[in-house]
């Protein structure tokens, strides 16, 4: 049976982005590439982890992960990833503002969901078929899905960085237990941890 998974790069003190996220600084103040350096500097050493991150049959993300804008859509904005996003699968974007689906090169279509996290998950499950659904982020979206008991497997990629402020993961998610799956792996740039989420 397919699972709902979530992969998040985070600091040791629990932040997945800094404050003041903008178009020029999508991860906020003080973050640059430090949380994701392992993906770019050591891709061959983390090839299986990176493959697992992108292997889902459908993805769900919050609007802030798709665009720094608020309010009505800037219809010239098609995401941070250029003409061919890395997902190569349907992506469901949570928003309060309707927008027509946005097909991109490589098999990614962004569908904008205005009726909540359960609706987005139902649509993503249907699109994914037998494959997993991945909650891609950001922190507020992941926290909502954790609080609702809708994530089965949480994969944390912890960088040896202290941010001190920003967007915190595992905030207001309720009483959950994380059961370790497998043995932690990693390098000096990151530790990979996988948990089954239990309520």
N, C-alpha and C positions, 0 to 999 in steps of 0.2 A: 504494500500500500504506500502511496506517495506521502511525503512528509511536508510540513511547513518548516523551512529552515531560515536561519538568519546568520549572516557573516558580518561582523563589525570590527574594524580596526579601532583601537582605543588606547588611551594613555593609562599608565599605572594607577592614576587616581580617578579613572572612570569616565573621562571625557572623550567624545568622538569628534568634536569640533570645538574651536575656540569661539569667543563672542564676536559679534559684529560681522557676520557672514555677508559678503557682497559678491558682485559679479567678478571683481578683480581678485577677491580672496574667498573662494567658495568654502574653504574650511575655517574661516574666521581668523582673528588676530592671533599671531604667535604660533600657528600650526605649520604653515608651508607644507612640506612633504614628509615631515618627521613621522607621522603615524603610518604612512604608506611607503616609506623608503624601501622596505624589504621587497616590495613588489617590483620596483624599478631597478634597484641595485643588485638584487639576487634572484631574479626570476627563475633561474634554473634550479636553485635550491628549494624553491617553494612551488614547483610546477604542479604538483598534485593538489595543493591547497588552492592555487589560483584556478585550476581546472574545476574544482568542486564549487568555487564561488560562482562561476559562470555556467554551471551545468543544469540549472533549473529550467523547467519548461515554461515558466512565467515568473514575473517579478512584480513586486509592489513597492512603491516609494511614496514619500510625502512630497508635496509641492516644492518645499524648500530644497529638496535634493535635485529637482528638475530645473528650478529657476530661483534666482534671488528675489524676484519680483513678488509683489502682493497686489491684491485687488484684481481689476480686469486684466486679461491676458495681453501681453505684447505678442501678437501673432507672428512677428518676425523671429521670435526666440524659439529655437528647436532643441534646447538642451545644451549641456556643457560638452558633448562628446563629438561634435561635428556631424558630418553626413551619415556616418556609419557607427552608431553607438555599439558598445561592446556586448550588449545583451543578446542579440540575435534571437529574440523571442518576444512575445507580448509583454508589455510593461504597463501596469495600471497605476496611475498617478492620483493620489488623494487630493482633492481640492474642493473649495466652496464655489468655484466659478466654472461653469460649463465651457467646454471647448471640444471641437470636433476631433476625432481620432487623427493621429499624426503618424503616417507610415514613413519609415526611414529605410535607408539601404541596409542590406544584410539581414533582413527578416525581423527587425525591431519595429513594432507599432506601439506608440504611446496612446493609451486610452485614458481619458480623464473621468474620474469617478467622483460624483458629488453626493452620493447617498451612504457614505460611511465605510468603516473598515470591513464589516461583515460582507457587504455587497462586493467590495473590491476582492476579497478573498474568494467568494463564490465564483466571480468572473474569472479570476486567475486559475482556480482549480479546473474549471471547465476548459480553459485554454490550454492548460498544461497536460491534460489527459492523465497518463500514468506517471508522468514525471513530477518531481518536487516543485513546490512553489517557494520562492525566496522572498523574504522581507528585506529589501535592500537598504532601507534607512529613510531618513536620518533618525536621530535619537528619539524624537517625539513620536514618530511612527512606530518604531520598534517597541518603545515603552507602552504604547496603546495596545499593541498586539500581545505583548507579554501580560499586561494587566487583564486582558480579556481571555487569557488562557489559550491563545490561538497559535503559539509557536511550539513546535515539537523539539527542535534541536537548535541550540545556540552555539555558534562557533566564534570565539573571541580571538582576535589577533592583537596581542598586547605589546605595544612598543615601550621601551624603557625610557619614557618621557613623562614628566610631571607638567601638566598644563595649568592646574589651579583654578580654572574657571572655564565656562563655556557650556556646551550641550552635553549633559550628563546621561549616560546610559544607566539603566536599572533604577530610575527615579520614579517613585510612586507606582511601582508595579505590583504591590501587594505581597502576600506571603507565598513565595515560590521557593522551590528547592532545585538546585542545579546538580544533577548526578553526572559525575565525570564519565566520559566515554573515551576509552583508549588512553594512551600516554601522551603527555604534552611533548611537543616537538618545537624546533625553532633554531634560531641563530642569535648572534649578539644584537640583531636589529629587532627581533620579534619572538614572542612565545605564542604558539598556537594551542588553544584550549577548546575542547569540544564537550558540550554538556547536553544531556537530556533534560528538558524542562518539566518539572513535576509540580503539581498543585496539591 
